[in-house]
Amino acid sequence: MAIEISLLNLRVVREKTGTYDIDNAAITSSGKLSEIAIKVLELDQRAEEVFCIICCDSRHRINGIFEVFRGGMAESSVYPAEIFKRALLCNSHVLFLLHNHPGGSLHPSLPDRQVTQKLVDGAKILGLKILDHMIINDEGRYISFRELGIMPE
């Protein structure tokens, strides 16, 4: 008896490429991360909450930038599988989480902290590192979980 088996293949499809006035493609500071969040992802200009990830190699050089979730004015649902799928497809080692607060607040909410903890825990299982979670407001200001000392280890 013969059975039919599907051979599958996974690929990352480049949606667009742009040239940005950024000195170095490696993320070496919170300032660099916020620069990318504003210049590339335009998180300071979004009317709804958007959750993004920046995937990097072990030297923190960017190998993928993804807008993963989009929500309403106050929140977006974040599913770990969607985050990690993208990171693994890029052969990433390091991730940075970013989202915006279009209402202007820079205060990390309880759900912001909970999703960060959940993603850090999941990343450990997969051998990935999440180094920071940044919130950008509509004025281009930011907070960094790492700088605030609230980034889970």
Phi, psi and omega in degrees: 000127179266142176241153179267129179235132178270128173269124185250157180216135177253138179217149171266129179253122179287119181280318177201158177233139178221160176254127183235146180279076179232127187300319190216137181280000178267140178268109185245356182199166175296326177299318178295318179298315179293325177300316179292319180300325182271313184287321185264310185270345180053041183295339178283349184250000185279140181275339179241164180288133181231134179249126184232160172230147171244121181262139182222160173279186184292345177261012178069023174275134185293130173235006174182139175232128184227134163272116189259319182223150176227135183233204179272202180295329190246344184197161170220145178281138181239123180249119184307321182302322181290326177293307187288330176303314181293317181297317181291323178295334178269002185057041182278157176242329186234140178233148170237133179260141178218143168206166183248158170241095184297340179282353175104338182292140174253005181284123177290123180284168175301314176300326176299315180292320181294316181293326177297314179299315180298318180289322178297317179297316179295320180299321179301318181298324183270359181079022178254161177236131172256116187267336181198159171229123184244140174246130179248137176257181185285358176257003181082008176273161183216161166232149180242125177303321181296312181295327179284348182078022181246010178284121179298147179268000000 
